[in-house]
């Protein structure tokens, strides 16, 4: 039995002002070619199918096309929801889809649903756990002490009968970490995961009963604790934090109980993402320009702010996403102790000092009034200030 593990498709996502529809279609077509080449018969999609809870028409059309192509190949497909998905929207039509071997578990109803698959005598049970919060699980297990995400997941697993004589595979979308390690946070999940600290983190030993755990939620492909507990990662780079990621998809060969092989097959995007750094003159020198259609994050080391730097850059790199600076002024700002900067200082003083540090000149009265209007609208200062 050959299984391909996907996660974090984020269909409908944009990168800055750039629509990624063509890039996502390109990578899904590449995955279909890979399914043909490796004779894959089962696909697991571990959540965050869409980038938004209300996906665009283009995003739903892209998923529809992908699923139709999987059905034509007679590939069994198992899909769970992630934290970016709308449970109800992703669940729409799920009963009808099952007649075409597309199984969707997007709404947690208190149970871990099992789907037996038989392939040439290999009996494999696929369990599907959509993204859950502790509060959701607590609703179904009122007598259990559930204070964290790990408590929640353990409660669900403890309530599930698992036949240890069969090959058991779990599809889940959670933040899972090793005993003394955290997954290398990457992409849109990183900030949210860091902000909740240990509450969201689930120890990988929760999943000892499973022969393979197909995880979604972290965009960087990696193992967690053991090779058989794995994040597929997103198929494309979706943020600057992923710029050095080598994207791949795991292809799992199930030969029998305790006999599982994992192959990481590289993916090649239509347009890569790169981070370049230096003086604008050097970065745009023709001898240094490579693959100009890539998505570019540029860090300029010029001391002076360059007027219309984005417009200048996009003449050479049309898909420039963002430009920032690393120079003596920005480094000085980074070294400021922000915990004391606002003590006994007025709004005018703070804005004036900040403006002078960044631009090296005094702020004009007109510019200060614009800042005051914005601050009043945001409720930062009173109308009288």
N, C-alpha and C positions, 0 to 999 in steps of 0.2 A: 504494500500500500504506500503510495507516494502522496505526501501532504505538503502544501505550500502555505506558509504562515505570513499573513499580511497584517499591518496595523496602521492606524493614524493616516488614513488616506487624505483626510481633510479636503474632500472635494468641494470646490467652490471658493477655495482660498485665494487671496490676492497677496502679492508681495509689494508693499508700498502701493504705488499707483498701477502696478502691473498685474493684469489678469493672468492666472496660471492655467486656464482651460487647456490650451494647446500642449503645455508641458505635462499636465496630468494625463491627458489622452495619450500622449507619446509614451509615458511610462507604463500606463495600463496596457497598451498594445504590446510593449516589450515584455510585460509579465505574461500576457497570453502566449507570446512566442515561446517563452520559457516553459510554460505549462505543456505546450506541444513537444518541445525538445526533451523534457524530463519525464514525459508520460504521467503527469500529475493527475490524480483522480479525485482529490479533495482539497478544498481551499478553506482556510480559516481566516476570518477578518475580525481582528480583536479591537473593534471600537473606533470611535472618532471617524466614522465613515464620511460624515459631512463636517465642514468647518464651522457651520452655524446651525443653531437649533431650527431656524427657518431657512432651509437651503434654497438657493436660486434655481430657476428653471434649468439653467445650463448644467448645474451640479447634479440634479436629479436625472437629467437626460444622460449624463456621463455614466452614472451608476447603472442606469437601466441598460445602456449599451454593453457595459462590462458584464452584467449578470446574464444578459441574453447570449453573449459569446461563451460564457461558462456553461450555460444550459445546452448550447449546441454541441459542446464538447463532452456532454454527459458528466460534467464535473459536479460532485456534491459540494455545496457551499454552505458554510456556517458563519453567521454574522451576529455579533452582539453590539449593543450600543456603548458609546463612550460618553464622557462628560460634556463633549461638544454637541452631541446628537440630541434631538428631540425623541424621547422614547416612543410617543404615540405616532409621530410621523414616520419613523423608521419601521415601526411595527405594521404600518398600513399594508394590507394585502398579504400578510405573512402566511395565513392559512392557505391561500390560493397558491403562493409560491412553493409550498411544500410538495405540491404535485409535480414540480419540476426540480425537486431535490435542492431547493434553496430554503434553509432553515434560519429563522431570525428570532433571536431572544433579546428584546430591547426593554421590556417592562418587567421589573423584578416583582414576582408575586409570592415570595416567601420560600420558593423551592429552587433547587439547582436541577435544571432539566437535563435529562440524559437522552442521547440519540445513539442507539447501537448501529454500528456499521460493520458489515461482514465483507471481507475481501480475500478471496481464495483461501478460506479457512481461518484467516486472521480475524478474531473478534475484537473490535475496538469500540469502546464507549467514549463518546464525545460529550462532555459536560459544558454547559454554556452559562456563564455568570456575567450578566450585563453590569455596567458601572453602578455601584451602590454606595450610598453614604450610611454611616452608622445609624442615623435617624430613621432611614427607610427600613433597615433590618430590625431595629428595635420595635417597630410597629408590629412585625410578625412574630417576634420572640420577646413578648413583654416580661417573661420570667427570667430571661438571661441578663447577666450583667454586661452591658455593651456600652463601653465608654470610648472606644477607639475603632478605627477602621479594621484593625486586626481582630478585635473582639467580634466585630460584625461578621467578617469573613469566616472566622473559626466557627461561629454559631451556625452558619449556613452549611459548612462542610461537615460539622459534627452531626447535623440532622440528615445527612445524605448517606444512603447505603452504597458503598463502593465495593465492587467485586474485585478483590486483589489478584484473582487468577486471570483477569482480563487485562488488556492494554487500556489504560485510562488516560484520556487527554482532556485538559481543562483549557477553555478559552476565557480570559478575564481581562478587564481593563481597570487596573489599580496601580498604585505606587508600591512596588515590591522591592525590598532591599535585602542584601546579604547581611550576615550577622554583624560584621564589622565594616560594612561598606555601604555606600549609597550608590544607586545608579548614576552614571554620568548624565546629569540633567542636560537636556537639549531641547530647544524649540519652545513652542508656546506653553508647554507645561511647566517650565522650570520655575518661573516666578511664583506661580500659585502653590507649587509643592513646597518650596522653601518657606513660604509664609505660614504654613500650618505645622511646620516642624515635625515632631514625632507622631502627631495624632493620625495623620493619613498613612504613615508608613506601615507596611505589612512585612513581617519576617518571612523569608522564603521557606522556612521549615513548615509553614502552614500547609504546604503543597506536597508533603512527602508521599502521599498516597497516589500521586499522579506520575505517570511515566513521561509525560511531556506537558508543559504549561506554556500556552501561547499567549503572551502578554502584549497589551497595548497601553499607551499613556505616555511613555518616554520616547522621544524621537531619535535617540541615539541607539543603534543596534548593539545589543550586548547580552551576555549571560548574567544570571543572578544566582549566586550560590553554587549552582551546578549547571552543566551544559544544557540539560533538558528543561531548565526554566529560563525563558529567553524573551527579550523584547525584539521584535522584528525591526522596530524603528520605522520612521516615516519613509516612504519611497523617494521623496524629494527633500531637499534642504529648504526649510521654511523660515529660518531665522539666522542671524549672524552667528549665534552660538553653535550652529551646526556646520559652519563653513568648512571645518576640517574633517567632518564625518565622511567615511566611505560608506555609501548606501548599498544595502544588499537585501536579499530575502532568504530566509531559511527554507530549505527543501528537506523534509523529514521522511526517511524511509523506515517504515515499520515492518520489521521482519518477524516479530513475535514479542512475547513478554521478555523484558530485559534485553531486547535486541533492536535498538533504535540508532540509526545513523543520521547525522545532521550535516548538511552541506550548505554553506553560505555562498549564494550566487550573486556576484556583483551586479548592480544596476548602473546604467549610464544615462544621465539626463540629456534632454534636448539642449538645455542651457544650464551650465554649471553656475554655482555661486562662488565668488571670490572676494577676498578682502585685500586691498592693495594700500600701501602706505608710502608716503614720500612727498617731496615738493611737487606741485602741480606741473611744473615744466618737465620734470623727469618722468612723471607718471604718464604724461601724454606725448612724450617723445616717440616717434614712429618706431624706433628700434626696440622700445619697451612694451609696445601694445601687442597683447596676445588675446586671441578669441574675444573680439570686441562685443559679441552678442551675449556674453555671459552677464549674469546679474552681478553688479559691482557695489560693494561697500568701500568707500574711499576715506582714508584718514590723511588729511593734509598736514604737513609739518611746517608749512610757510608761517612766518611770524605775523604777516599782515592778513587780515580778512580779505578774501578775493570776491569781488563783486560778481554775482551771477555764476558762482562756481558750478552749480548744478547744470545750468545751460551750457557752459563751456565743456563740462565733462560729457554730457549727453551727445555732443557733436561727435565724440570719438567712441564713447561707450553708451549707446542709446538706452541700455537697460540699467543705468545707474540708479540704485535704490536710495542711497543715503550718503551724505558727506558730513564728516565731522573734522575737528582739528585736534592735533596734539602738538602744542607749542608751549613756550614759557608762560603764556597767560593762562591756558587751560590747566597746566600743571600747578600753577599758583592757586587757582580756584580749588583744585582737588585737595590741596594741602591745608586749606582753611578749616579750623575747628568749628563746624557748623553748630555745635551744641551751645556755643557762647556768642555766636555772631549777632544774634538778635537781642541780646541783653541790653536794656535801657537805650534802645536805638529806635528812631522813628522810621516810618515807611520811606520817607524821602531820603533819609541817610542811607538806608539799606540799598535802595534802588540805585542811588547815585554811585555808591562804592562798587556795586556789582557791575554797573555799566562801564565804569572807568577801568575796572580790572579786565573786562572782556575786550573793550574797544580802545582803551588807552586815551580816551578823551572824555570831557564832561558831557553829561546828558543835557539836552536842550530843554527849555521850559515847555515847549510844545510836546516833546516826547514824554516828559514827566507827567503831563496832564493826561496823555493817552494811558499811561501806566496806572494813574490814579483812577481813571474811569473804569478800567478793567478790574482793578482791585475792589472798587465799590460794588460793581456788578457781581463779583464773586463773593462778596460779603467779608473780604479780608480787612477792609477799613470802613469806618462809618461815613455817612454822607457828609458830615461836617469836616472830616479830615482832609 
